[in-house]
Amino acid sequence: ESSAVAWDSGAVEIGLLDFAFAGIKDLTAGRTTFHVVNKSDVQDHEMAFVRLEDGQSVGELLGNYRVSPVGEGESPEAFGRIGWVGPGQEVEYSVDFDAGRYGVICLLPDSHPGTPHWNLGMLGEFTVE
């Protein structure tokens, strides 16, 4: 018996890097399957989506939240979140998107001093049509 996982060949592949997302692109409205690979050797990462208002950047959205160690401040309302993907791990999951602008962020804290990964540059934007 094989223990190999059969990944969805139509999935959008996203790489979780220290500290960036690779593979973020515009999408078509509806269900999208993501194949998420943590390419870090040391950091856990996650991927969460936030809805952006017209003309708003993900940086502007996050600027509305106090940047502090995780658990001590507010965080944006995220959805479609896949969390705690360890170094070298990969997961696949699906999210339903309506048309609009979205941001993608990592809410996990760096090990020291606890700064959210988005504040270290782990964020991106895309459009769903």
N, C-alpha and C positions, 0 to 999 in steps of 0.2 A: 504494500500500500504506500502511495506517495503522500507525503505531508505538505507538498507544495500548495500554495494558495493561488487560486485562479483570479487574477485581478481583472477588472473591467477594462477591456481594450479601448473603450471610448472615453475613459476617464481623463480629466484634466490633471496633469501631473504638476504638483507643487512641491518645491524643495524648501525646507526650513533650514535656513543658514544662520550663522552668528553674525550679524543680527539683520536679516533681510528675508524676504520671500522671493523665490525664483519661480517663474512660470505664470505669474498673475496676468490675465488677459481679459478682454471684453467677452461677454457671454450672451447667449440668447435666453430670453425669459423662459421659465419653466424649471424643471429639475436638472441639476448638474451634479455629476458624480466627480469627486476629487480623489485622486490617489496622492496621499501626502507622505513625503519621505523626509525624516529628520536627518539631514546630512552633517550635523554637528558631531564632533567627537566627545563633547563634554556637557552641552546644555540641553535640558528639556525645553521643548517649545510647544506652542499651541497655535491654533488658527481660529479666529472668530471674526464674524462680519458685523459691520455697523452700517445703517442706512444713512446716506448723506443727503442734505437738503440741496436744492438747485444752487449751483455755484459754490458750494461749500467743499473745502478740501478735508481730507482726513486729519491733517495737521490742525486745521481750524477747529474741528470737532473736539479733538483731544486737548486743545488749548483751553477748553472750557472746564477741564478737570484738573484738580490739584495733583501735581506729580509728586508722589510720595511712595514710600514702601507699600507694597501690596497689602491690603487689609487695613491700612490706616487712612485711606482717602476714598474718594468716589471713583468709579469706573464707568465708562460709557455703557449704554444698554446694548449688549451684543446678542447675536443669535447664530444658529448654525455652528456652534462652537465645538471644536474637537480639542481636547486638552491633554496635557501631559504626555506628549509623544517623546519618548526617550531617545537618546542618541542611537542612530542606526535603525530605529524602528520605522515601520511604515503602516499606514492605515488607509482605509478607503471609506468614504461616507458621502451621502447625497444631501443637497440642500435645494429647496424650492425658492426661486427668485422671481419677483415681479420686476417689470421694467423700472429702471432708475439708476442712480449712482450709488456705489457702495465703497466702503473701506474695508480692508482686511488688517487685523492687528494681532499681536501676541500680547496677552495680558499677564503672562508669567513674569515674576521678578528675577532679576539677575541675582546671583548668589550673594554678591556684596556690592553695593549697600542695600539691595532690595529694589532698585529702580526697575519699573516695568520695562519689558523689552521694547515696547513701542517707543519709549523715550530714548532708546538706543538706536532707533532707525528701523525697527521691525514693523513696518506698516506699508500699505500700498492702496491703490485705488483702481477701480474698474467700472465699466458701464454695462448695464444689462438692457438689451433692446428687444 
